[in-house]
Amino acid sequence: MSTLSLPFGTPLFAASIVAMMPYSWCHHEPHQPPHVPCGGGGMGEGGEAKGGTNEGGAAGQGGQAEGGTGGEGGGGGQVPTVRPALAVIVDYADAAFEEWNGLGMNDAEDLAIQLEQMSEHWMFLSHGLEDMQWQIIRVTLSQPMSDSAYPDFAAFRDEVALLIRAQVDEADYDFDGDGVIDTAWAVVTTLGQTPPYLLGGTSQHQGVNMFVDGQDSGSIIAGATGNFNHEVGHTRGLPDMYGDYGNLSDLTLMAGSWPLPPNDFAAFERVKLGWMTPISVDETTIGVELFDANLHFKAIRVPTVRPEEYFLVEYRNRPETGFGSAMAFDANGLAVYHILETSNQGNDPPLAKLEPADGTTQPNLVPEADDFAFPGNPAMTSPFIMRTYFGGDPVFRIENLQWTAGGIRFDVVVLSAGEGSAVPVPIANATFETGTTDWSINAYLPGNASFDWASIGANGSDHSASITADVSNDAEWFTSVNGLTAGASYQLCGFVRGQNVAEGAGATMSITQSFTQSAGLHGTFDFTRACVVATASATTMNISCRLGGFAATSVGQMWCDDVSLTPLESVFSAPSAQGTIDQEGVEDMVIP
């Protein structure tokens, strides 16, 4: 452990990798309630995901795969990449961290010990690819401690962020070069109090990705290493994997972050962080072999014709001790994840669902041993078929499972490209070839937005609808779609083009006057497919091509064309109220 001296002369500690201490959950109360729920996914201002070398191979039709199939990353004794991060002790003008002598953190050394445990866990998560090296700094707020010191959490975090930027060189903590400090953990002097603006979770303010805890928060008192690295994951662009329709539980730190010792990531997170490149299996492949995902970055990816829908398969085996060993269920078999990147865990279907080998599951329930595919699983459905959400048609099946030395060998039989039989809902003038008939306009600042029928289109079309905002705005072309099923889910898509789109939510497809929007597109770009999953609250729904969003206004010009709305299969019944994953009082806050 090395020491460093901060400007005020107190020796603090630079934490890297030391002995493991077992902790975890889904962190979020910086002090105690109130809590703000997480929006999942990426972050914008006022609220980021970044493969590896392949080992083994996949045989083609009738062939034999030698040495396993999957992406291999880490291991091999390679030198880990250093990822600098900031831990920030935040004092008030009239209150210092060391004045507290109750449970929690009392000084910088307490913080350094926790950071060491986080670094050790992160090294495990990355299989030695990344070394999180934390630098402790200290800032003093301009205000004395009181419940009214700041009007809201944003004002509080803005000041903390500006104080951070005044003390460090941004380039030292901006690994991806986007002008934003990647990760900062603010641990705030609380002295047993609970200011209303001191809310937990991850957000971006003044060019700093940060998460916040009070020095005596429940997570800090518990030493909840998994909670804190869950938030680090958010600063790196990972979404929450718990919600009303989640069923991953302790399979990933982004769903279950309280167990002691802390959990591992799943294949989805490893891919998003750039640690693993799964092998794509798009034709029948004999003899696929996977090894323990806690030890090897190996997985396969079965695509569909829609880039947002695919399947990831990895072999999970709960360790007997150490990180990942405190899962609330036994796991020793293939975990098949059904991914729909345009959704989130609050939707049916969700962003990520564990496809149960026994064919039965409920949302928000902890998996069971027979939900994993393994040789001799008496409850496993035969055939074990995975189906698209777009009509329920079969995509592939898994068969002929065999144990090998340290892994599982199996066959993947591809049944279709996953086009699905779902029929899109009719949308009047969806390609704008007859002008802007059937579409209406709306804007937060009507006088500062212009709406046009443009002579440029997507996918061979000649026209599109355009929005221009020279002043930051929230403006949209919208239309009403009828004949929907109330409570059912649909995927809204459109092709979006942009010129100098900046700030806020960017150019999106959206449900009118709501926070339901596709991932924002910024900058200058050609027509790009943008999609989002939405639930119909009635038999009609207003959909829109949108520049900006609520509390996330944008500038620039966007074009929109070829809009579609496609029904999705319900994969769960109503969310279960029994035996659910307990997330009470454990919520994220990600500001879109």
Buried (B, 14 or more C-beta within 10 A) or exposed (E): EEEEEBEEEEEBBBBBBBEBBBBBBBBBBBBBEBBBBBBBBBBBBBBBBEBBEBBBBBBEEEBEBEEBBBBBBBBEEEEBEEBBBBBBBBBBEEBBBBEBEEEBBBBBEBBBBBBBBBBBBBBBBBBBBBBBBBBBBBBBBEBEBEEEBBEEBBBBBBBBBBBBBEBBEEEEBBBEEEEBBBBBBBBBBBBEBBBBBBBBBBBBBBBBBBBBBBBBBBBBEBBBBBBBBBBBBBBBBBBBBBBBBBBBBBBBBBBBBBBBBBBBBBBBBBBBBBBBBBBBBBBBBBBBBBBBBBBBBBBBBBBBEBEBBBBBBBBBBBBEEEBBBBBEBEBBBBBBBBBBBBBBBBBBBBBBBBBBBBBEBBBBBBBBBBBBBBBEBEEBBEEBBBBBBBBBBBBBBBEEBEEBEBBBBBBBBBBBBBBBEBEBBEBEBBBBEEEBEEBBBBBBBEEBBBBEBBEBBBEEBEBBBBBBBEEBBBBBBBBBBEEBEEEBBBBBBBBBBBBEBEBBBBBBBBBBBBEBBBBBBBEEBEBBBBBBBBBBEEEEBBBBBBBBBBBBBBBBBBBBBBBBBBBBBBBBEEBBEEEBBEBEBBBBBBBB
